[in-house]
Amino acid sequence: MGLVVPLPIFMIDVVLFLAMGYAIFFLLKRINKYSDPNLNDLVLYSAVFLIIGELGRITDIIDDFCCRGAFDNFQYATYFIAIVGVIYTVLNYIRFVEMRYVPTIGDVPEIDHSSRANVVFSRSRFLEVVGTLKKERVPILAITRSPEIYKGFEEGLLSIIWVSQVEKGVSPTALHVIQGIIHDFVRKKPGSVVVIDCLEYLLLYNDFRSVFKFLTNVKDYVVFQGKSRMIVFVDGDAISEREKSILLKEFEPL
């Protein structure tokens, strides 16, 4: 059994098969790797649609040796599904990026910043605040290094993002990722509370200016939701007086 198509055609088919195979392998390694469920869904859908297209590539290579035309209908179907699917995932990825990184212009809302964005400088006071939140029965998103602090919250009300360098955590340098997670949470659960209790850890990997910009961007979005709140905890001895005064310009002490 030999080639029934010119060698260049066969080589193109093989290269396309290998390229799609590498893309599938690349995506499969990243399924459920990210903390953002929307991004995980896009990776999964992309992998599924490319696998369907790869099935068509396999029959195309078989066609290069025999059975010319035998798989035409199957190839048309797989390529159609794959192309439509890839277009769908690309468009949704663009929307995903726009939602996080492209600002939208609208009316400036009248909001009370001081009552919905707070900072706590005392560890004992922070533990009191956590105890109070347990009684409020509102959705909580905790950005933390110590998930055990939040034991005792009602099931279904607490979501935890573990900030860590290990694979299952969110890197402290990925401030944009943490910001995106917070945006999604507050948008889906208005009236919630966002707690960030690992500011010292973030400052180990980022300069104060970057962390402060991150906090103010998150604060503006959380407060924009109207009924959502934000509480930041930092050990008062871990930052300078100048840094503390800068925080107090944006966050009301609690």
RAURDA-V883161 format. One record per residue. N is the residue number from 1. RES is the residue in one small letter. PHI is phi in whole degrees, -180 to 180 (* if undefined). OMEGA is omega in radians with two decimals (* if undefined). D_CENTER is the distance of its C-alpha to the mean C-alpha in Angstrom with 1 decimal. Layout:
<<N;RES;PHI;OMEGA;D_CENTER> <N;RES;PHI;OMEGA;D_CENTER>>
This chain:
<<1;m;*;-3.10;50.5> <2;g;-121;3.13;49.6> <3;l;-66;3.08;47.4> <4;v;-112;3.08;48.3> <5;v;-128;3.08;46.2> <6;p;-58;-3.10;46.6> <7;l;-56;3.12;45.0> <8;p;-59;3.10;42.6> <9;i;-63;3.13;41.2> <10;f;-63;-3.14;40.7> <11;m;-64;3.09;39.0> <12;i;-62;3.13;36.5> <13;d;-61;-3.12;35.7> <14;v;-68;-3.14;35.1> <15;v;-61;3.11;32.9> <16;l;-63;3.11;30.7> <17;f;-62;-3.13;30.6> <18;l;-68;3.14;29.6> <19;a;-63;3.11;26.9> <20;m;-67;3.11;25.3> <21;g;-63;3.11;25.7> <22;y;-66;3.13;23.9> <23;a;-62;3.11;21.0> <24;i;-64;3.12;20.9> <25;f;-60;3.12;21.2> <26;f;-59;-3.10;18.3> <27;l;-73;-3.11;16.0> <28;l;-61;3.12;17.4> <29;k;-69;-3.06;16.7> <30;r;-109;3.11;12.9> <31;i;-67;-3.13;12.9> <32;n;61;3.12;10.9> <33;k;-83;-2.99;10.0> <34;y;-99;-3.14;6.3> <35;s;-78;-3.14;5.2> <36;d;-89;-3.11;3.0> <37;p;-63;3.12;6.6> <38;n;-65;3.11;7.0> <39;l;-68;3.08;6.1> <40;n;-61;3.12;8.3> <41;d;-64;3.13;10.8> <42;l;-63;3.11;11.2> <43;v;-64;-3.14;12.0> <44;l;-63;-3.14;14.3> <45;y;-62;3.13;16.0> <46;s;-61;3.13;16.6> <47;a;-64;-3.12;18.2> <48;v;-63;-3.10;20.3> <49;f;-67;3.10;21.7> <50;l;-70;3.08;22.5> <51;i;-63;3.09;24.3> <52;i;-62;3.10;26.3> <53;g;-65;3.14;27.2> <54;e;-65;3.07;28.1> <55;l;-60;3.07;30.6> <56;g;-65;3.10;32.3> <57;r;-64;3.13;32.5> <58;i;-61;3.14;34.2> <59;t;-68;3.10;36.9> <60;d;-66;3.10;37.3> <61;i;-68;3.08;38.3> <62;i;-61;3.11;40.6> <63;d;-60;-3.12;42.2> <64;d;-69;-3.12;43.0> <65;f;-109;-3.10;45.5> <66;c;-164;2.94;46.8> <67;c;58;-3.13;46.4> <68;r;-55;3.12;45.8> <69;g;90;-3.07;44.5> <70;a;-68;-3.07;44.1> <71;f;-108;-3.03;40.3> <72;d;-57;-3.10;40.1> <73;n;-63;3.12;38.9> <74;f;-64;3.14;36.3> <75;q;-65;3.11;35.0> <76;y;-58;-3.10;34.9> <77;a;-66;-3.10;32.9> <78;t;-67;-3.14;30.3> <79;y;-67;3.12;30.0> <80;f;-62;-3.13;29.7> <81;i;-63;-3.10;26.9> <82;a;-65;-3.11;25.0> <83;i;-67;3.11;25.5> <84;v;-62;3.14;24.5> <85;g;-65;3.13;21.4> <86;v;-66;3.07;20.3> <87;i;-59;3.14;21.0> <88;y;-60;-3.10;19.0> <89;t;-69;3.11;15.8> <90;v;-64;3.14;16.5> <91;l;-63;3.13;17.0> <92;n;-70;3.08;13.9> <93;y;-67;3.10;11.8> <94;i;-63;3.08;13.9> <95;r;-62;3.13;13.2> <96;f;-61;3.14;9.4> <97;v;-67;-3.13;10.3> <98;e;-60;-3.09;13.0> <99;m;-62;-3.06;11.2> <100;r;-98;-2.96;9.3> <101;y;-118;-3.13;12.1> <102;v;-106;-3.11;15.3> <103;p;-69;3.06;17.1> <104;t;-109;-3.10;19.2> <105;i;-101;3.13;22.8> <106;g;-153;3.11;24.3> <107;d;-68;3.11;26.8> <108;v;-77;-3.09;26.3> <109;p;-74;3.03;26.2> <110;e;-88;-3.02;28.7> <111;i;-135;3.10;27.0> <112;d;-100;-3.06;28.1> <113;h;-66;-2.96;25.9> <114;s;-66;-3.04;27.9> <115;s;-85;-3.06;27.8> <116;r;-118;3.09;24.1> <117;a;-136;-3.02;22.8> <118;n;-126;3.05;24.6> <119;v;-126;3.13;24.9> <120;v;-123;-3.11;26.7> <121;f;-105;-3.09;28.6> <122;s;-113;3.14;30.4> <123;r;-64;-3.13;29.1> <124;s;-65;3.11;31.6> <125;r;-66;3.13;30.7> <126;f;-63;3.13;27.0> <127;l;-64;3.06;28.0> <128;e;-65;3.13;30.2> <129;v;-63;3.12;27.3> <130;v;-62;3.10;25.2> <131;g;-62;3.10;28.3> <132;t;-66;-3.14;28.7> <133;l;-63;3.12;25.2> <134;k;-61;-3.10;26.0> <135;k;-85;-3.04;28.9> <136;e;-79;3.11;27.2> <137;r;56;3.06;25.3> <138;v;-122;3.10;22.3> <139;p;-62;-3.12;18.6> <140;i;-122;2.95;17.3> <141;l;-115;-3.12;14.0> <142;a;-106;3.02;15.0> <143;i;-98;-2.86;13.4> <144;t;-148;2.94;16.1> <145;r;-100;-3.02;18.0> <146;s;-130;-3.12;20.4> <147;p;-59;-3.08;19.2> <148;e;-64;3.12;22.9> <149;i;-60;-2.99;23.6> <150;y;-98;3.06;22.0> <151;k;-65;3.12;24.3> <152;g;104;3.06;26.3> <153;f;-73;3.13;23.8> <154;e;-61;-3.10;24.4> <155;e;-60;3.14;22.5> <156;g;96;-3.13;19.8> <157;l;-97;-3.02;19.6> <158;l;-109;2.99;17.6> <159;s;-123;-3.07;13.9> <160;i;-122;2.98;13.4> <161;i;-112;-3.12;10.8> <162;w;-86;3.14;13.1> <163;v;-89;-3.05;13.2> <164;s;-161;3.09;15.0> <165;q;-85;-3.13;15.8> <166;v;-77;-2.96;16.3> <167;e;-61;-3.06;14.3> <168;k;-83;3.12;13.0> <169;g;-100;3.04;11.9> <170;v;-104;-3.07;9.5> <171;s;-60;3.11;11.8> <172;p;-65;3.09;13.7> <173;t;-84;-3.11;13.8> <174;a;-90;-3.11;10.1> <175;l;-63;3.14;10.7> <176;h;-67;3.10;8.7> <177;v;-69;3.10;5.3> <178;i;-60;3.13;7.2> <179;q;-61;3.12;8.4> <180;g;-64;3.11;5.6> <181;i;-63;3.13;5.3> <182;i;-63;3.12;9.0> <183;h;-58;-3.14;9.6> <184;d;-61;-3.09;8.4> <185;f;-62;-3.09;10.5> <186;v;-67;3.13;13.4> <187;r;-64;-3.11;13.6> <188;k;-83;-3.08;14.0> <189;k;-132;3.08;16.1> <190;p;-61;-3.07;18.5> <191;g;88;-3.12;20.9> <192;s;-88;3.11;18.4> <193;v;-126;3.06;18.5> <194;v;-103;-3.13;15.9> <195;v;-117;3.06;17.4> <196;i;-118;-3.04;16.7> <197;d;-116;-3.06;19.4> <198;c;-125;-3.07;18.7> <199;l;-62;3.13;19.6> <200;e;-61;3.14;22.2> <201;y;-66;3.10;19.9> <202;l;-62;-3.12;17.6> <203;l;-73;3.06;20.9> <204;l;-70;-3.04;22.0> <205;y;-112;-3.13;19.4> <206;n;-138;3.07;19.3> <207;d;-77;-3.06;22.2> <208;f;-60;-3.11;22.9> <209;r;-61;-3.14;22.6> <210;s;-66;-3.13;19.0> <211;v;-67;3.13;18.1> <212;f;-65;3.08;20.3> <213;k;-61;3.09;18.7> <214;f;-60;-3.12;15.2> <215;l;-63;-3.11;17.0> <216;t;-69;3.09;18.9> <217;n;-64;3.11;16.1> <218;v;-65;-3.12;14.3> <219;k;-59;-3.11;17.8> <220;d;-60;-3.13;18.8> <221;y;-71;-3.12;16.0> <222;v;-63;-3.11;16.6> <223;v;-68;3.12;20.3> <224;f;-59;3.13;20.2> <225;q;-70;3.02;19.3> <226;g;90;-3.04;22.9> <227;k;-110;3.13;23.0> <228;s;-90;-3.08;19.8> <229;r;-129;3.12;20.5> <230;m;-137;3.12;19.1> <231;i;-127;3.13;20.9> <232;v;-113;3.06;20.6> <233;f;-113;3.01;22.8> <234;v;-148;3.08;24.3> <235;d;-64;-3.09;27.6> <236;g;-60;-3.14;30.1> <237;d;-82;-3.07;31.8> <238;a;-90;-3.14;28.8> <239;i;-126;-3.12;28.7> <240;s;-79;3.10;31.6> <241;e;-63;3.12;33.4> <242;r;-64;3.12;32.3> <243;e;-65;3.11;28.6> <244;k;-64;3.14;29.3> <245;s;-67;3.09;31.2> <246;i;-65;3.11;28.3> <247;l;-62;-3.10;26.0> <248;l;-70;3.05;28.7> <249;k;-73;-3.11;28.9> <250;e;-110;-3.05;25.5> <251;f;-125;3.12;25.4> <252;e;-79;3.11;28.3> <253;p;-65;-3.09;29.5> <254;l;-117;*;29.4>>
